[in-house]
Amino acid sequence: MNAYEEYIKGVVKPMREELVHAGFTELKTVDEVADHMQESKGTSLIVINSICGCAAGLARPAVIEAIEQAEHKPDHLVTVFAGQDREATAQMRSFFEEIPASSPSIAIWKDGNLAYFIPREQIEGFAMEQVRDHLAGVLDQVCAD
């Protein structure tokens, strides 16, 4: 690992840990993503994490608070990190190829299908509370079934 990669690894560590401490499992390899997406039952909340400011100030806090706020919770919380775990992120995105790639973004995967997707355009420029309430409402609808 070169000096730049080592530096970035240190920079993103707290960004990764924020979701892990909230109960998310990081999927860092193609195999981890494929196994989860093909084998998991029920509903998965998937965060495509990012180093950008809208991930730090909006997406991650909104997701964490939405889970706390929602009456109906997903069965699984998973995350991939765009720009860091490139192959894992590409593998995750391959499960919903019809959606243009964006990060941060939030996907809800239910019983082998994409149930809902919140792209960066519905995160960036919105208040954290708006993103939180949007996601909490979606979780209550999708996870209630």
TIDOFI-777852 format. One record per residue: x, y, z of N, C-alpha, C in turn; residue in three letters. Coordinates in Angstrom, 2 decimals, always signed. Layout:
nX nY nZ caX caY caZ cX cY cZ type
X Y Z X Y Z X Y Z Ala $
...
END
This chain:
nX nY nZ caX caY caZ cX cY cZ type
+0.86 -1.17 +0.00 +0.00 +0.00 +0.00 +0.91 +1.24 +0.00 Met $
+0.61 +2.17 -0.91 +1.44 +3.37 -0.96 +0.98 +4.39 +0.08 Asn $
+1.73 +5.47 +0.23 +1.46 +6.46 +1.28 +0.07 +7.10 +1.11 Ala $
-0.33 +7.37 -0.12 -1.64 +7.97 -0.37 -2.76 +7.02 +0.07 Tyr $
-2.66 +5.74 -0.33 -3.68 +4.76 +0.04 -3.76 +4.60 +1.56 Glu $
-2.60 +4.61 +2.21 -2.56 +4.50 +3.67 -3.23 +5.71 +4.32 Glu $
-2.98 +6.90 +3.77 -3.59 +8.13 +4.29 -5.12 +8.07 +4.14 Tyr $
-5.59 +7.73 +2.95 -7.04 +7.66 +2.70 -7.70 +6.61 +3.58 Ile $
-7.03 +5.49 +3.77 -7.56 +4.45 +4.64 -7.81 +5.01 +6.05 Lys $
-6.89 +5.81 +6.54 -7.06 +6.44 +7.84 -8.16 +7.48 +7.86 Gly $
-8.29 +8.23 +6.76 -9.32 +9.27 +6.65 -10.72 +8.65 +6.68 Val $
-10.92 +7.56 +5.97 -12.26 +6.98 +5.86 -12.62 +6.07 +7.03 Val $
-11.65 +5.72 +7.86 -11.94 +4.80 +8.98 -13.12 +5.27 +9.83 Lys $
-13.16 +6.52 +10.28 -14.34 +6.92 +11.09 -15.63 +6.95 +10.28 Pro $
-15.54 +7.15 +8.97 -16.72 +7.14 +8.11 -17.30 +5.73 +8.00 Met $
-16.43 +4.75 +7.99 -16.86 +3.36 +7.99 -17.45 +3.00 +9.36 Arg $
-16.74 +3.38 +10.40 -17.13 +3.01 +11.77 -18.47 +3.60 +12.18 Glu $
-18.82 +4.75 +11.64 -20.09 +5.37 +12.00 -21.26 +4.43 +11.72 Glu $
-21.24 +3.78 +10.57 -22.30 +2.83 +10.24 -22.13 +1.50 +10.96 Leu $
-20.91 +1.03 +11.09 -20.66 -0.23 +11.79 -21.13 -0.13 +13.24 Val $
-20.85 +0.98 +13.88 -21.29 +1.17 +15.27 -22.82 +1.23 +15.37 His $
-23.48 +1.56 +14.27 -24.95 +1.60 +14.25 -25.55 +0.24 +13.88 Ala $
-24.69 -0.77 +13.74 -25.20 -2.12 +13.48 -25.04 -2.62 +12.06 Gly $
-24.42 -1.84 +11.19 -24.23 -2.25 +9.80 -23.05 -3.21 +9.67 Phe $
-23.18 -4.12 +8.71 -22.10 -5.02 +8.34 -21.48 -4.47 +7.06 Thr $
-20.17 -4.29 +7.08 -19.48 -3.85 +5.87 -19.26 -5.05 +4.95 Glu $
-19.60 -4.85 +3.70 -19.33 -5.86 +2.67 -18.18 -5.30 +1.84 Leu $
-17.01 -5.90 +1.98 -15.80 -5.34 +1.38 -15.32 -6.08 +0.15 Lys $
-15.90 -7.25 -0.12 -15.44 -8.04 -1.27 -16.62 -8.39 -2.17 Thr $
-16.30 -8.75 -3.38 -17.31 -9.19 -4.34 -18.07 -10.38 -3.78 Val $
-17.36 -11.32 -3.18 -18.00 -12.52 -2.64 -18.93 -12.20 -1.47 Asp $
-18.52 -11.29 -0.60 -19.38 -10.91 +0.53 -20.69 -10.29 +0.02 Glu $
-20.57 -9.43 -1.00 -21.77 -8.81 -1.57 -22.65 -9.87 -2.22 Val $
-22.07 -10.70 -3.06 -22.84 -11.73 -3.77 -23.53 -12.67 -2.78 Ala $
-22.80 -13.09 -1.77 -23.40 -13.99 -0.77 -24.58 -13.33 -0.08 Asp $
-24.41 -12.08 +0.34 -25.51 -11.41 +1.04 -26.72 -11.24 +0.13 His $
-26.48 -10.75 -1.05 -27.59 -10.43 -1.95 -28.32 -11.67 -2.43 Met $
-27.63 -12.77 -2.56 -28.25 -13.99 -3.05 -28.81 -14.87 -1.94 Gln $
-28.26 -14.75 -0.74 -28.63 -15.67 +0.34 -29.53 -15.05 +1.40 Glu $
-29.49 -13.73 +1.55 -30.25 -13.12 +2.66 -31.75 -13.19 +2.39 Ser $
-32.47 -13.41 +3.46 -33.93 -13.45 +3.40 -34.47 -12.19 +4.07 Lys $
-35.63 -11.76 +3.63 -36.24 -10.58 +4.24 -35.77 -9.30 +3.59 Gly $
-35.63 -8.26 +4.40 -35.34 -6.92 +3.90 -33.95 -6.48 +4.33 Thr $
-33.20 -5.94 +3.37 -31.88 -5.37 +3.66 -31.90 -3.88 +3.37 Ser $
-31.38 -3.11 +4.30 -31.12 -1.69 +4.07 -29.66 -1.60 +3.68 Leu $
-29.41 -1.08 +2.48 -28.06 -1.03 +1.92 -27.66 +0.44 +1.79 Ile $
-26.54 +0.80 +2.39 -26.00 +2.15 +2.23 -24.76 +2.06 +1.37 Val $
-24.77 +2.79 +0.26 -23.56 +2.94 -0.54 -22.89 +4.21 +0.01 Ile $
-21.92 +3.97 +0.87 -21.25 +5.01 +1.62 -20.28 +5.78 +0.72 Asn $
-19.89 +6.94 +1.18 -19.02 +7.80 +0.39 -18.22 +8.71 +1.32 Ser $
-17.14 +9.23 +0.78 -16.28 +10.13 +1.54 -16.79 +11.58 +1.50 Ile $
-17.76 +11.86 +0.65 -18.20 +13.24 +0.43 -18.93 +13.83 +1.64 Cys $
-19.05 +15.13 +1.63 -19.70 +15.84 +2.72 -21.16 +15.50 +2.90 Gly $
-21.88 +15.24 +1.81 -23.31 +14.92 +1.96 -23.51 +13.55 +2.58 Cys $
-22.50 +12.67 +2.49 -22.58 +11.39 +3.21 -22.39 +11.64 +4.70 Ala $
-21.43 +12.49 +5.03 -21.11 +12.75 +6.44 -22.20 +13.54 +7.14 Ala $
-22.69 +14.59 +6.48 -23.65 +15.48 +7.13 -25.09 +15.10 +6.94 Gly $
-25.37 +14.26 +5.95 -26.76 +13.94 +5.63 -27.05 +12.45 +5.64 Leu $
-26.41 +11.71 +4.75 -26.80 +10.31 +4.54 -26.60 +9.44 +5.78 Ala $
-25.38 +9.41 +6.31 -25.15 +8.51 +7.45 -26.00 +8.89 +8.66 Arg $
-26.03 +10.17 +9.08 -26.89 +10.51 +10.22 -28.37 +10.23 +9.95 Pro $
-28.83 +10.50 +8.73 -30.24 +10.27 +8.39 -30.59 +8.79 +8.46 Ala $
-29.71 +7.94 +7.95 -29.95 +6.50 +7.98 -30.02 +5.99 +9.42 Val $
-29.06 +6.41 +10.22 -29.02 +5.95 +11.62 -30.27 +6.39 +12.36 Ile $
-30.68 +7.64 +12.19 -31.88 +8.12 +12.87 -33.15 +7.51 +12.30 Glu $
-33.19 +7.26 +11.00 -34.37 +6.65 +10.39 -34.62 +5.25 +10.95 Ala $
-33.56 +4.50 +11.15 -33.70 +3.15 +11.71 -34.27 +3.24 +13.12 Ile $
-33.78 +4.20 +13.89 -34.29 +4.39 +15.26 -35.76 +4.82 +15.24 Glu $
-36.11 +5.66 +14.28 -37.45 +6.26 +14.21 -38.49 +5.31 +13.63 Gln $
-38.09 +4.48 +12.68 -39.05 +3.63 +11.97 -39.66 +2.59 +12.91 Ala $
-40.94 +2.39 +12.74 -41.64 +1.37 +13.51 -41.23 -0.03 +13.05 Glu $
-41.07 -0.17 +11.74 -40.72 -1.46 +11.13 -39.27 -1.39 +10.66 His $
-38.46 -2.31 +11.16 -37.01 -2.31 +10.89 -36.65 -3.35 +9.84 Lys $
-35.60 -3.07 +9.07 -35.11 -4.07 +8.12 -34.46 -5.23 +8.86 Pro $
-34.39 -6.38 +8.21 -33.77 -7.57 +8.79 -32.25 -7.47 +8.79 Asp $
-31.71 -6.77 +7.79 -30.26 -6.69 +7.61 -29.85 -5.25 +7.33 His $
-28.71 -4.86 +7.88 -28.11 -3.55 +7.62 -26.73 -3.81 +7.04 Leu $
-26.53 -3.40 +5.78 -25.24 -3.63 +5.13 -24.79 -2.37 +4.41 Val $
-23.48 -2.29 +4.19 -22.92 -1.13 +3.53 -21.72 -1.52 +2.68 Thr $
-21.55 -0.80 +1.59 -20.33 -0.85 +0.78 -19.82 +0.58 +0.70 Val $
-18.53 +0.74 +0.44 -17.93 +2.08 +0.43 -17.43 +2.40 -0.97 Phe $
-18.17 +3.28 -1.65 -17.80 +3.69 -3.01 -16.45 +4.39 -2.99 Ala $
-15.64 +4.10 -3.98 -14.33 +4.72 -4.10 -13.27 +4.06 -3.23 Gly $
-13.66 +3.22 -2.30 -12.72 +2.53 -1.42 -12.73 +1.04 -1.72 Gln $
-13.88 +0.44 -1.64 -14.03 -0.98 -1.96 -14.70 -1.06 -3.33 Asp $
-13.92 -0.72 -4.34 -14.47 -0.53 -5.69 -15.15 -1.77 -6.25 Arg $
-14.50 -2.92 -6.10 -15.07 -4.15 -6.67 -16.36 -4.53 -5.95 Glu $
-16.37 -4.40 -4.63 -17.58 -4.72 -3.85 -18.72 -3.77 -4.23 Ala $
-18.39 -2.49 -4.40 -19.41 -1.51 -4.77 -19.96 -1.81 -6.17 Thr $
-19.08 -2.13 -7.10 -19.53 -2.47 -8.45 -20.43 -3.71 -8.42 Ala $
-20.06 -4.69 -7.59 -20.88 -5.89 -7.47 -22.25 -5.54 -6.90 Gln $
-22.29 -4.69 -5.88 -23.57 -4.29 -5.29 -24.42 -3.58 -6.34 Met $
-23.83 -2.66 -7.06 -24.58 -1.91 -8.06 -25.08 -2.80 -9.18 Arg $
-24.42 -3.93 -9.42 -24.86 -4.84 -10.49 -26.22 -5.46 -10.17 Ser $
-26.62 -5.44 -8.91 -27.93 -5.99 -8.54 -29.07 -5.03 -8.85 Phe $
-28.73 -3.76 -9.10 -29.75 -2.79 -9.53 -29.17 -1.91 -10.62 Phe $
-28.82 -2.56 -11.73 -28.18 -1.90 -12.86 -29.04 -0.83 -13.51 Glu $
-30.37 -0.95 -13.36 -31.26 +0.03 -13.99 -31.17 +1.40 -13.30 Glu $
-30.54 +1.46 -12.15 -30.40 +2.70 -11.40 -29.01 +3.28 -11.68 Ile $
-28.93 +4.53 -12.12 -27.60 +5.13 -12.33 -26.80 +5.15 -11.02 Pro $
-25.51 +4.87 -11.13 -24.64 +4.85 -9.95 -24.58 +6.23 -9.32 Ala $
-24.73 +6.26 -8.01 -24.55 +7.51 -7.26 -24.16 +7.16 -5.84 Ser $
-23.40 +8.04 -5.24 -23.04 +7.84 -3.84 -22.90 +9.20 -3.17 Ser $
-23.37 +9.28 -1.95 -24.02 +8.21 -1.21 -25.40 +7.91 -1.80 Pro $
-25.87 +6.73 -1.53 -27.22 +6.35 -1.90 -27.69 +5.25 -0.97 Ser $
-28.99 +5.01 -1.00 -29.60 +4.07 -0.06 -30.55 +3.17 -0.85 Ile $
-30.38 +1.88 -0.67 -31.25 +0.91 -1.35 -31.95 +0.05 -0.32 Ala $
-33.16 -0.33 -0.65 -33.87 -1.31 +0.17 -34.12 -2.51 -0.73 Ile $
-33.60 -3.65 -0.32 -33.63 -4.90 -1.06 -34.53 -5.85 -0.29 Trp $
-35.56 -6.34 -0.94 -36.50 -7.22 -0.24 -36.74 -8.48 -1.05 Lys $
-36.46 -9.60 -0.42 -36.71 -10.91 -1.02 -36.17 -11.02 -2.44 Asp $
-34.92 -10.56 -2.62 -34.25 -10.72 -3.90 -34.56 -9.66 -4.94 Gly $
-35.23 -8.59 -4.55 -35.57 -7.53 -5.50 -35.34 -6.15 -4.89 Asn $
-35.05 -5.20 -5.76 -34.93 -3.81 -5.32 -36.32 -3.28 -5.03 Leu $
-36.56 -2.91 -3.78 -37.87 -2.41 -3.37 -37.93 -0.89 -3.41 Ala $
-36.79 -0.22 -3.20 -36.78 +1.25 -3.18 -35.34 +1.71 -3.27 Tyr $
-35.16 +2.90 -3.85 -33.81 +3.45 -3.99 -33.85 +4.95 -3.78 Phe $
-32.93 +5.45 -2.97 -32.79 +6.88 -2.75 -31.42 +7.28 -3.28 Ile $
-31.38 +7.97 -4.44 -30.09 +8.36 -5.01 -29.54 +9.62 -4.34 Pro $
-28.32 +9.93 -4.65 -27.65 +11.12 -4.11 -28.50 +12.37 -4.33 Arg $
-29.19 +12.45 -5.48 -29.98 +13.64 -5.81 -31.13 +13.86 -4.83 Glu $
-31.53 +12.82 -4.10 -32.58 +12.96 -3.10 -32.00 +13.03 -1.68 Gln $
-30.68 +13.20 -1.61 -29.98 +13.37 -0.33 -29.32 +14.74 -0.30 Ile $
-28.47 +14.99 -1.27 -27.72 +16.24 -1.34 -28.69 +17.42 -1.54 Glu $
-28.51 +18.45 -0.74 -29.36 +19.63 -0.87 -30.63 +19.59 -0.03 Gly $
-30.87 +18.48 +0.64 -32.03 +18.34 +1.52 -31.54 +18.39 +2.97 Phe $
-32.43 +18.75 +3.86 -32.10 +18.72 +5.29 -32.01 +17.26 +5.74 Ala $
-31.13 +17.01 +6.70 -30.97 +15.65 +7.22 -32.31 +15.10 +7.67 Met $
-33.13 +15.94 +8.31 -34.42 +15.50 +8.82 -35.36 +15.07 +7.69 Glu $
-35.26 +15.72 +6.53 -36.08 +15.33 +5.38 -35.67 +13.95 +4.87 Gln $
-34.37 +13.73 +4.77 -33.86 +12.43 +4.31 -34.25 +11.35 +5.32 Val $
-34.08 +11.65 +6.60 -34.45 +10.71 +7.67 -35.92 +10.33 +7.59 Arg $
-36.79 +11.34 +7.49 -38.23 +11.08 +7.47 -38.64 +10.32 +6.22 Asp $
-38.02 +10.66 +5.09 -38.28 +9.95 +3.84 -37.96 +8.47 +4.01 His $
-36.74 +8.18 +4.49 -36.32 +6.80 +4.65 -37.14 +6.08 +5.70 Leu $
-37.43 +6.72 +6.82 -38.24 +6.08 +7.88 -39.62 +5.69 +7.33 Ala $
-40.21 +6.56 +6.54 -41.51 +6.27 +5.94 -41.44 +5.08 +4.98 Gly $
-40.39 +5.05 +4.19 -40.21 +3.93 +3.25 -39.99 +2.62 +4.02 Val $
-39.17 +2.68 +5.06 -38.94 +1.46 +5.86 -40.24 +0.95 +6.46 Leu $
-41.06 +1.87 +6.98 -42.33 +1.45 +7.55 -43.24 +0.80 +6.52 Asp $
-43.19 +1.28 +5.30 -44.03 +0.67 +4.23 -43.46 -0.67 +3.78 Gln $
-42.18 -0.69 +3.45 -41.57 -1.89 +2.87 -41.42 -3.01 +3.90 Val $
-41.02 -2.65 +5.11 -40.75 -3.68 +6.12 -42.01 -4.17 +6.83 Cys $
-43.13 -3.48 +6.66 -44.38 -3.88 +7.31 -44.98 -5.12 +6.68 Ala $
-44.70 -5.35 +5.41 -45.30 -6.48 +4.69 -44.72 -7.80 +5.14 Asp $
END
